Amino acid sequence: MSQSTNAETSSSKTKRSYRKGHPLSVGERKLRSVSRKKETHKSVSIFIRNAHKDKLDEFCDEYGLTQAEMIEVLIEREEERRK
């Protein structure tokens, strides 16, 4: 019986706190994600013409990328073109 008691005690110490019935809210998860990204990324807020936005969406669907990834690809292509 002592083995089962020890197993329960040791497993409960290794579990993450959010798995013990206290899950993080969506807002808390988002804040943690954003704070991690701030170390390596910068935020951009822009307005572009509707036609260009539609094209960006098409490119993203075609290449299977997010909008941020697609913009990074386009910047890298322009950088290579200028060399």
C-alpha positions in Angstrom: 0.0 0.0 0.0 2.9 2.4 0.7 3.9 2.1 -3.0 0.6 3.4 -4.3 0.7 6.3 -1.7 4.2 7.2 -2.8 3.2 7.0 -6.5 0.4 9.5 -5.9 2.5 11.9 -4.0 5.4 11.9 -6.4 3.1 12.3 -9.5 1.2 15.2 -7.9 4.5 17.1 -7.3 5.5 16.8 -11.0 2.1 17.9 -12.4 1.9 21.4 -13.6 -0.3 23.7 -11.5 -2.8 24.4 -14.3 -3.5 20.6 -14.5 -4.6 20.5 -10.9 -7.9 22.2 -11.7 -6.6 25.7 -12.2 -6.3 26.1 -15.9 -5.0 29.4 -17.3 -7.7 31.6 -18.8 -7.5 32.5 -22.5 -6.3 36.0 -21.6 -3.6 34.7 -19.3 -2.3 32.4 -22.0 -2.4 35.2 -24.6 -0.4 37.5 -22.3 2.3 34.9 -21.7 2.5 34.2 -25.4 2.8 37.9 -26.2 5.4 38.5 -23.5 7.6 35.6 -24.9 7.4 37.0 -28.4 8.3 40.5 -27.4 11.9 39.2 -26.7 12.4 38.3 -30.4 9.7 40.1 -32.4 8.3 43.6 -32.9 4.7 44.4 -33.4 3.4 46.1 -36.5 0.0 47.7 -37.0 -0.7 48.8 -40.5 -3.5 49.7 -42.9 -3.3 48.6 -46.5 -5.7 48.8 -49.4 -8.4 46.2 -49.6 -7.1 44.8 -52.9 -3.6 44.3 -51.4 -5.1 42.6 -48.3 -7.0 40.3 -50.5 -3.8 39.4 -52.4 -1.9 38.9 -49.1 -4.7 36.5 -48.1 -4.4 34.6 -51.4 -0.6 34.3 -51.0 -1.0 33.1 -47.5 -3.4 30.4 -48.6 -1.3 29.4 -51.5 1.9 29.0 -49.5 0.3 27.8 -46.3 1.8 30.7 -44.3 0.4 33.1 -41.7 0.3 36.8 -42.7 3.3 37.5 -40.5 5.3 34.7 -42.1 4.3 35.9 -45.6 5.4 39.5 -44.8 8.7 38.2 -43.6 9.1 36.2 -46.8 8.4 39.2 -48.9 10.9 41.3 -46.9 13.5 38.6 -47.3 12.9 38.4 -51.1 13.2 42.2 -51.4 16.4 42.1 -49.4 17.9 39.4 -51.7 16.8 41.3 -54.8 18.6 44.4 -53.6 22.0 42.5 -53.2 
